[in-house]
Amino acid sequence: MATTINSVSPSLLATMNPGKSTSTTSSNPTSAASALSGNTSAASLQNNFMTMLITQLKNQDPLNPMDNSQVTSQMAQLSTVSGIGQLNSTMSSLMSNFQSTQTLQASNLINHTVVVPGSSITLASGAAQFGVKLDAAASNVQAVIKNSAGNTVATMSLGSMPAGVSAIPWNGLTDSGTTAPDGQYSFSIAATNGKAAVNSTALSVGTVTSVATSSAGAMLNIPDIGSVNISNVLQIL
C-alpha cells in the first residue's frame, strides 16, 4: 500500500497516478501540468512538477505503478507551458527593442514640421497653414475658422479638391475684412460631392519639439497640438 507524505496533497498524488484507484481519486483527473498552472513562473512550474513526480515515484504502490503514458503526456504538457513562457519573454524583449529603435528614429523629426490629424491653427505674422484629408474627391469644400472663444472668424470656400491630403493656407483675413490677431484658432471642414457628403479629416501643421516613449510607441510632442503617435504623421515638410 502506498505511503502518503504529509507535504504532498493526496489529490495531487492521485492526479499524477490516474491508474491508481483510491477514495481521493477523481473519475476525470486533471493533469499535473494543469494542476500547477496557477504558478506564473515557468521555472517554478517545472520545479514543482518534478518535485511531486519524484515524490510520487518514491511512494507508489509496487503492485499498481504509475502509467508511463500518463507521465509522458504530463511531461509534454509541462514542456508546452514552459515553451509558451519562454516565447512570451522573447516577444517582450523584441517589443522593447522595437520601441527603442522607433524612438531613436522619431528623434530625427525634432525641429521638423509635420502634418497630423488635428483641428488647431497657429496664426503667426498674418500667416497660417492647415490641411484636410478627403476619402474621395469633393466638388465643394468649406473651412470654418473660430477663435478661442468659439466665435466664427472666417469662412473659407475652397471649391473642389481631390481625394487625399491637401494643404490649405490662411492669410489671417476675417469675414469682416480685417486681419485676425496672431494666436491659436480652431477649424472644421465640411466637404460634399454634389449632394453627397464626403468624409474628411482635419489636419494640423506643427513643429516637433521632443519625442517620448510610451506603450503605444514613439510619441511626438508638438506645441499647441499635443502628443501624437508617430504612426499618425501623414506628411513631413
Secondary structure, DSSP 8 states (H G I E B T S, - for coil): -----TTS-HHHHHHH-TTS--TT--SS---HHHHTTT-S-HHHHHHHHHHHHHHHHHT--TTS---HHHHHHHHHHHHHHHHHHHHHHHHHHHHHHHHHHHHHHHGGGTT-EEEEE--EEEEBTTBEEEEEEESS-EEEEEEEEE-TTS-EEEEEEEEEE-SEEEEEEE--B-TTSSB--SEEEEEEEEEEETTEE--EEEEEEEE--EEEEETTEEEEEETTTEEEEGGG--EE-
